[in-house]
Amino acid sequence: MGTLWVWDNMTDSEIQQLLKQRLDQLEEQILLSCSRAGRSRSEVQLVAVTKSVSPRVIRLFRELGPYQFGENRPQSLWSKSAELEGLGIEWHMIGHLQRNKVDRTLPICSLIHSVESDRLLKEIDKEAHKQGRQAQCLLEVNISGEQSKQGLAPEEVASLDDLILGLTSTQVLGLMTMAPLTDNPETARPHFENLRLLRDRLQKNTRFGARLAYLSMGMSGDFAVAIECGATHIRVGSHLFSGLEQA
Ligand SMILES: *Cc1c(COP(=O)(O)O)cnc(C)c1O
C-alpha cells in the first residue's frame, strides 16, 4: 500500500483492479477475524469510508459489490450521493453532523453513526417527524475519555432513556466509538470491550437498551480486533483507498 502511482495515467480498469485486490485482501482478513471469534461473516457489515476519494473511484468500487458507504462531512455526503444516484448505494453518516444540516442529510442517509448529544438526537427526531420518515441512528460514545474526542460520556448514555423512549420518528439501534489512534491495534481492544460492556449494561438497565443491536467500531488499523470484540459495523477507509485520493 505504500507504493507510489501515477494516478493521472491510470485507466478505470487499472483502478478497479487495484480496488479488487484491496477488497479481496480485506475480505480475507475479515473472514479470518470472524472465524477466530466464532462469528459468522454475515454478522459484520463493511462500511467503506469513501471520504478521501472521488465519485469516479466510488463508482468503480461499487461495481465490485459493496454498497454501504460512509462519509464524515455532510456536504460531501450530499454531493457524492447526488452524483452517484441510482447505483444502489446505502449512505452512512459517520462524522460530526451539525443540527442545521440534519434536514438535508436525513433523506440521503440510512444510518447516522455519530449522534453525540441529546440536542442532536432531538433535532433528528423533530426533522424526521416533519419529513414523515423513520431515522436510524447510533449513539457515539467517547469510550476512551480522550479530550479531543467527540461523543457522549459512557456514564451519560443511560440518562437518555426517557428521551429515547419519547422519540416518535427515530430508532436508536446501537453504539459507535473510535479507539485512540496508535500503531498497535491491541491498544484498541480494551476500548472496544468497554463499548460492548456498556451496551450489555444498557440492555439490562434501560428500557431503550433492548434495541441496541449494533456496535460500530473498528477502522483500517483495528477492525480485526473490533470484530473479535463484537463489532457489527466496521468503518474502513484507507485500507481500501489509500493512494487513490487524487484519482
Ligand atoms: C475516516 C474515518 C474512518 C476510516 O478510517 P481509516 O483509518 O481510513 O479506515 C472511520 N470512522 C470515522 C468516523 C472516520 O472519520
The ligand as an ORCA input file, in Angstrom:
! r2SCAN-3c Opt
* xyz 0 1
  C     -12.078      8.307      8.352
  C     -12.915      7.564      9.297
  C     -12.881      6.162      9.349
  C     -11.970      5.325      8.468
  O     -10.644      5.464      8.871
  P      -9.474      4.630      8.152
  O      -8.405      4.580      9.173
  O      -9.113      5.377      6.938
  O     -10.026      3.291      7.851
  C     -13.725      5.524     10.251
  N     -14.549      6.211     11.058
  C     -14.611      7.549     11.048
  C     -15.553      8.238     11.964
  C     -13.799      8.276     10.161
  O     -13.862      9.616     10.150
*
